[in-house]
Amino acid sequence: MTFNPHTAEDRAEMLAAIGVDAATDLFADVPEAVRFPQLHLPRALTEMEAAARLQALAARDLAPEPGQTFLGAGSYQHYIPAAVGQIVSRGEFYTAYTPYQPEVAQGTLQTIYEFQSMIAALFGMEVANASMYDGATALAEGALISVSLPRKRTRIVVAGSVHPHYREVMRTYLEGLPIDLVELPLPTNGFTTAVDDVRDALGDDLACLVVQYPNFFGGIEDVAALADAAHAAGGALVVSTYPVPLGLLKPPGELGADVVAAEGQALGIPQSYGGPYVGLLATRQKFVRQLPGRLAGLTQDTEGKRGFVLTLQTREQHIRREKATSNICTNQGLMATAATVYMATVGPQGFREVALRCHQNAHYLADRIAQRDGYSLPLASPFFHEFVVNAPVPAAEVNERLLEAGMIGGLDLGRFDPTLDRSLLVCTTELQQRADLDRFVEALPQG
């Protein structure tokens, strides 16, 4: 970006225009004791010195090779085809924002429409929106859909096997609203929520039951049975998921889900220290008017030509606030474009192959770990590419040993429950080779 410094004459002219004598007068409302503190900054560096300093700091970071990261829990290291970066870096996509004017935004609108179509097909749902901020906000907004329906039900029940961070975001979303949020405890039967774990909490005012598929611990729960229980109580089933497992698993829509939310980072988006990511949200057609965010639709112009527009605009910028479904003011448009390019690039068969490789790697690694003295796998259900490992030593010690070997280990579950301080959540993707998995097992400390 070009930097144009102000001259003394420029500054004098601006100060005169706003009616003050000096720039320090602009800080008159700040208490004098803290107005101009001594910062004690080090001496200024030349550009060459600054570059050397930054390089030295960067060299202290561990940058493991692809295949040396076994940490998942919502953010995953997958291979990204080169076409994704090349296409989304084009100016037509890179600078596009809100397609309010369809006559000049047909390319952006068509991309969004294709994105929505792919997500709806992937989830087995009938309609998807133009994306959300991330998986956590998508889940919170998805749960609110069930509350905003005319039924006026106000109880949201969240399974204990849903991602802890997602539950935190949901609490924040519901703070101050007349909604009864019931968070169930961690299931004791092998980290897997069953119908018996939720039945007593559903009640006759149930708006929705929220579950995760696969769940936070990697387990694949009986979503169809949970859907039946939620529907029997008069509520909806809201499912939080990830896209890649659906390359092998049945989509949530076929299992009875009414709303499906997901984090789409695995679809061609780098981990990037936690963002920006892209939230995915899809519903049944009957809930379309409760769907937050943007929705691109296909139509015809006055000459009968195909065209794309924003439709059913229910944000508070477009209609009366009390009628709006959400005040979400943007979607992660560029990230949604990247996800669209990724899905179009790998195609249905490639997507299945990615999922299959992830699954095979995880089960090979789990089998090898289970053979180590003192290690066990407590999951009571099938799993896709994440699984819990019980270690004979604290999880922190396991990860420290793996780090010494140049690998990033699993998530220390003691962060969420002190009784799980010897449990790790381990993840594999298609990036691991057999040698990487063997190195991981060989680096595990003995009890």
N, C-alpha and C positions, 0 to 999 in steps of 0.2 A: 504494500500500500504506500502511495506517495505521501511523504511528510513535508508539509510546508510550514516552517516556523513563522511565528508572528514577529514583525518588526516592532521596535519601540513606538513608532508612529501608529501602527495598527492597534497596539494595546491602548495607547492614549485616546485614540478615537473611540474605541469600544467603551472605555471607562466613562468618557464624556457623554456618550449616548445613553448610558444607564444611570448617570448622575452621581458617580462616586469619584473620589480623588485617586484612590490607589486600590490595587487588587486585594490588599489586606482588609479593606473595608467590607469586602464581601463576606468575611468571617465574623462580623461583629456579634452575631447571635450565638456563637460558640463561646462557652465560658472561657475567660482569659487564661485560667490555670491550665487548660488543656488545649488551648488554641494552636500553639505552635511548639509542640514538644520536641525535645532533642532526640533525634533518631539514632545517633551514633552509628551511622552507616560506614562500612569500610570505604577505602578510597575508590574512586572510579577506575574502571578497567578499560583498557583499549579493546577494540573489537577482537583482536587476535587473542588477548588474554582471556576475555570472556568466553570465547569459543573453546579454548583449552580447559577452562574451569568447568564448563558444562559437559565437555567430553569426559573429564575425570569423574564427575558425578554420575554420568550415565554408565560409566564402566563398572560402577559398584553394583548396578542392578543385575539380577540374574535373568538372563534371556534364554530360557530353555529352547531347545530345538523342537520342531513339531513332533508330537508323539511322546514328549517328556512331561506333559501336563496331565494329571489325573484328577483335576478339580473341576466339578460341574456345578450342581446346585443352582441351576438357573442361567448360567452363562457358560457357553460351550465353545471349544476350539475345534472348528471344522475347516475343511479345505474350501477355499473360495475361488472359483474359476476366474481367470484373468479377465474374461469378458465383463464381469460385473463391474469392476472398477473402471474399465474403459468406457462403458456405456453411461454409468451414472456421473462420470466426470464431464460429460458433454454439457455445454452451456445450456442447451434446451432443458435438461433435467436438473442440472446443478443449481440453477438460479430460479427455477420455477417455485412458486409458493401457492397462494390460494387461487384456484381457478374460478373466480367469481364471474368472469366474463367469458362465457363459453365460445363466443365467436373468435377469441384469440387464444383459447386454451384447450383446443381439441386434443392435442397430443398428451397433455397432462391428464385430462379427463379420461381419455381412453386407457392410459396406463393404470389409473386408479380403478377403472372398471375391470380391467383384466386382473388386477390384484385381487379385487373383491371376489371375482368369479373363481379364481384359484383357491382362495382361502375357504370359500363356501364349499367347494368340492372336497378339499382336504379334510374339513371338519364334518362333512356329511350334513351340513346345514343349508338353509334356503336363502339366507341373505347375510352378507358381511359388510361392515362399514369400511371407510377409507383408512383405517388404522387408528391406534391410540398411542400414548406416550411410551408405554412399556407393558410388560405382562402384569405387573402388580396393579397399575391403574386400570388396565382393561378388565381385570377380575373384579375390582371394586365397582366399576361402572356396570359390569355385567350383572352383579348381584342387585344393584339398584334398579335394574330393569324390572325385576320381579316385584319390587316394592311399588313402583310407579304405575303398575297395572290397576285397572278399576277395582280389583278385588279388595284393595285396602288392607292387605295383610302386612304385618310389620315385623315378623320374626325371621331372622337370618341365622341359620345354623351352619357352622363351619367345622368341618372334620379336623381332628388334631393332626392329620397327616398332610395338611396343606402347608405350603412353604411358609415358614415363620415370618419372613419379610413381607410376604403378600398379606398375611394377616395383620401385620402392623399398619400397612397402608390402608387396609379396609377399616381398621379402627379409626384412623385419621379421617377418612372419608365420611364415616357415620357419626363422628363426634358432633353432638348437639342436635342430631336428628331424632325424631320420635320412633326409633327403630330398636328393637331388642336383638342385640348381637350376642349369640350364644356360641362361644368357642369351646369345643370339646377337648378333653385332654388327649395326650399322646396315647394311641392304642397300645395296649400291653401285649397283644397277641402278634408279635413279630412285625411291628411297625405298619400294620395294615388295617384300615378301617373296614369293618363289616357292618351289615344292617343292624345287628344287635347293639353295636356301639352308638348308633344314632337314633334308634327308634324312640326312646323315652324323651328325647329332646325336641322332637318335631312339633308336637302340639297342633291345636286346631287353628292357630293363627299363622301357620308357616307360610312365609313368602317364598323361601328357597332353601335348599340344602346345597352347600358348596363343598365339592370334593376335587381331588387332583388325580390326573391320569396320564402317565404313571405318577404316583404320589412323590412327595418331597424326598422320601427315603428310597425311591426307585421302584417300589412295589406296584404291581398292577392289580388294582382292586376290582371287585365285581360291580362295575358301574351300572349295568342293567338292573341288578337287584337294588342298588341304592336309588336308581331312578324310580323304580316301582314303589319303593317306600316313600319317597318324596311326593309322588303323584297321589298315592293313597291318602296322604295327609292333606291333599289339596294344594301343595306347593309345587314349585318348579325345581329342576335340577340344573345347577350351574357348575360347569366343569372347567377347571384350569388344566391346561395341557401344554405340550411342546410339539412343534411340527414334525421333527424327524422320527419319533417313534411311530407316527401315524403312517409311515411308509410300510410298516408291517402289521400294526394293530388295527382293529376295527375303528373307524372314526366315531367320536362321541355321539354324533347325531344318530347313528344306527343303534346306539345303546340306550337311547331315551333321553339324552341331554336336551334341554330347552335353550340354554345359552352356553356358548363355548368361548373361553378367553384363553390367550396364550401369549408367551413371549416369542417374538419372531426373530431374535438375534441369530439363531442357528441358520437362517436362510440367507447366507451370503453377507452377513454383517460382522465385522471384526469385533473382538471383545472390547477394545478401546477403553480399558480402565473403567468399564461400567456404563458406557453410553456414548452417543445416543443410540438407543435401541428402538424397537417398534412393537407396539402392542397390537394383538390381533383379537377381533371381537366379531362373533357371528351369532345369529339367533334364528328362530323359526319365523316364517313370514308373518304370523299373527302378532309378533312383537315388534314389527319394523318401525312403528311410530314411537316406540319407547327407546329405539336405538340411538345412543348419543353420537356426537361427532358428525362427520360428513358422509354423504352417500352419493356416489356417482351413478347416474342412470342412463340407459340407452333410449333414444327417441328418434323422431323424424322431424326435419324442418319443413317449411311450407312447400318445398319442391320435392318432398318425399325422400330426401337423402338422409342417410344415417347420421346421427349426431349424438354427442354426449353432453350431459348437463349435471349440475348438482340438483338433487331432488329431495323432496320431503325434508326440507331444511328446518330442523327443530332446535337449533342453537338459539341462545337468548339474544344474539346479535340480529336474528332474522325475524323472530316472533316475540310476542309478549313474554316477559320473563317468567311469569307464573305458569305459562304453558310449555316452557322449554324443558327438554329432557336432560340437558347438561350444559354447563358453561365451558366445556372444553373448547379451547380457542384455536387449536391446530392439531394436525396429525403429523406424524413423523414422515412427511411426504417423500423425502429423499431416501430414507431407509425403506419405505414401502416399495419404492422403485427398485432398490437393490434386491429386495426379496422377490419381486416380480421377475427381474432379470435372472436371478439364481434359479428359480423354479422353472422358467422357460428354458434355461440352458441345460440343466441336468435332465429335465423331462421326467415322466412318471417312472420309467425303468431305472434311470440313474438315481432318482430319489429313493427307490426301493433298495438299490444296491448300497447306497450310503447307510440306510437304516440297517440292512443285513450285516454290513461290516461292523457297525457299532455294536450290534447285538452279539455277534460272534466273538469279538474282542473281549467284551465284558464277561461272557460266560467262560471263555478260556482262562481269563485272569482270575475269576472267582474260584474256579476249580483248582488252580495252582495255589492260591492263597489258602484255601481250605485244607490243603495238605501240609501246611506249615504248622509246627507244634505251637499250640497256644492260640491259634487264630481260628475264628469261626464266622459263619454267615448267619445272622439271626433272622433275616427276612423270611416271613412265612408264606410269601406269595411269589409268583413268577416275577421276573424283572426284565427290563429292556437293556439299558446301558449304564445304569447306576445301581449301586447296591451298598448295603451297610456291612462293614467289617468290624468285628470285635477283636481287639488286640490284647496281648498279654501285658502290655505296658501302656502308659498314657498316650493318647493320640498325638499329643504335641511332640513326644519323643519319637514316635514313628515318622512324623513329618520332618523333624529335624534331621533324622538319619537319611531320609529320602532327599532332602535338600543338599546334604553333603555329597550325595551321589549325582547331583545335577538334575533332580526331578522335583516337581511340585506335586505333593501328595494330595490326599483326600481332605474333605472338610471335617474339621474337628467338631463333632456333634456336642461336645461338652460346652460349646458356646451357647447352646440353647437349653441344655439340661445338664446340670452338674453330674447327674448319675450316669451320663453317657460320655464321661471323659476318656474312656478307653474305646470309643467307637468312632469310626470314620465313614464318611460317605465318599465312595470311590467311583470315578466315572471314566469311561473310555469312549473314544470316537473312532471314526474311520482312519484317523491319522496315525494311530499306533501300529507299528509292525510287531511281529511275533518277538523279535529280539528286545523291543522296548518293554513288552509285558514281562518277559523273563527277567530283565534287569530290575524291574520294580519288585518282583518277588524276592530276588536275591538280596536286595538292599533292605528288606524288612528286618527289624531287630528281633532277636529272640527274647523270651521272657526271662 
